[in-house]
Amino acid sequence: MAPERGVRVSVVILNWNTRDMTLECIDSVRKALAAEACEIIVVDNGSTDGSVEAFREAYSDVTVLALPENLGFPRGMNTGLAQAKGRFLVALNSDTLVGPGSIQRLLDRLEANPGVGAATGEQRMGDGSFLPSGFRFPRLSDDVLVGIGFLAFGPALLRRWPRMTSWFHATGVGEVDWVRGSFVVVRREVFEQVGGFPDEFFMYGEDLAWCRRIRAAGWRIEYVPGAPITHLGGKSSERLLGIDREVRILDTGAIDARRHRHPVGWRLGWLLRAWYWAVVAAKWAVIGTVTRDPEAWARSRVLRALAWAHVELVFGLRAPDPLTVDRIHARGP
């Protein structure tokens, strides 16, 4: 669809049974873009909580696209992006609240830098804590840091030497390899050139794969801090996946590693990660034995399963599962 004259930006919000949260998200977008020539599109992924009726009753100026079933994040979001009329397209999670200037800051950055095809902004969790959203592509050095226990002592180290933070995620304005799909602005010509989010995934991994396509097409991707949005965090995925979430993220990471990383390097790195999680699992098992705390034992079991999942994928004991829409409907909620 060609951009409509006068529409600078289209915001696409994907909803799945988060009616009240999405209503708040829409309100925040409307207030933030009150002076902007824009359109808002809400794609409902087969919700059963009255979302479609609520959106249509509350907003006559918002386009509501009702899908018959949950098609997952990529397919649902792509449905809205394909209908959008703006020169710039914004993909936005329903569990976010847009602050004043957050979208405009990215639009202005793209307007001023023709070679930048997509950008994300600063994100904060509901408690105000910083949520990293701009990253480099996964590499062996990241795995080594996890394997040596950086997850345990790293936060204290980063508080003491905050400049080290930029080794792990973006902190200032600049180019990154990939960004979270929860809040990203992309040029229309980029969407038309590379397509939308890869729909082989149901959720997780699609943003990394999409950014690889964008960069392969010659476009830059940037992180632009300031004027943050609030990301309340994963409410749809919590309803759908439950405790499978971490393993599903791991599986999509394995798909990316097999396609884009050195075959020996990523396997070595993941064995280091498995070692780390196994050690932490053993620690919680000891705590559970000493304190007879069932929560400690439960944590140990989950971490042990996570360690074993790494090993399975490294040695090909099972194939990584992208959790496609077909698998979701086959297994049920």
Secondary structure, DSSP 8 states (H G I E B T S, - for coil): ----TT--EEEEEEESS-HHHHHHHHHHHHHHTTTS-EEEEEEEES-SSSHHHHHHHH-TTSEEEEESS--HHHHHHHHHHHH--SSEEEEEETTEE--TTHHHHHHHHHHH-TTEEEEEEEEEETTS-EE--EE----HHHHHHHHTTHHHHHHHHHHHSGGGGGGTS--SSEEESEE-TTEEEEEHHHHHHH-SS-TT-SSSSHHHHHHHHHHHTT-EEEEEEEEEEEE---HHHHHHHGGGHHHHHHHHHHHHHHHHS-HHHHHHHHHHHHHHHHHHHHHHHHHHHHH--HHHHHHHHHHHHHHHHHHHHHTTSS------HHHHHHH--
